[in-house]
């Protein structure tokens, strides 16, 4: 598939060898016309402003056929557009570069009596053999021998193929491209949707360029800043810290709180996130969901006796006879 730079070189070669056919080949590439549509193009069907985009109004084609099958005995016959009913019209916008080429061509070479822009050597329709020889001479002049031998842009029709593939790969709407080309969307996507991978890669890279170096994935340079040994040590340290946190959270905190008013101790086994009672020791939350505290029953003191104890004086007093 010929790239835009290669097509520009080919058109420049045509301008040096057969300048009167430069605009003809320009119609095949910049407007994606079929060769028979360009042959039948008339100046009245062209809107060519001095600046900006122009418009072509296509209503007929002049395909080559045998003289026995034509009404006038010539090798060309005016017909309707391909794959379209009789009387159908196709409007094709043209870029400023093609509009300038067509204006220059008409200014220098004029048009045929019937208004056709492109004529043969004797004033008749531009024959396939004439523009075919001009195209082969341009390929030999513009392309390197190994590229020319590869079959790149071997036929003039390949310019239309390159144009439609370029429009698709630049992100154009397939329905609009098919309407300009005079094809169905299915044929367009099946036949012309390939090639120009380098151009597509450049467009994807242009879209992704503002996001380069950002995002969750670290770049190669940031990975090189940390040697493999340091990364391994950091992973081992993080693993040890996670294991220690699990052990701390799973451990049950036990504290002793002195019982107020006596010498007995109450053993508290706390599984609550808040410390029980007046205990000032820090408590850690257990891995269990329970929020209650358990305690052993304190040992009560013996209550005092109801009979007063004898005093030492009373013990020493003699008994009464």
Order of alpha helices (4+ residues) and beta strands (2+ residues): alpha-alpha-alpha-beta-beta-beta-beta-beta-alpha-alpha-alpha-alpha-alpha-alpha-alpha-alpha-alpha-beta-beta-beta-alpha
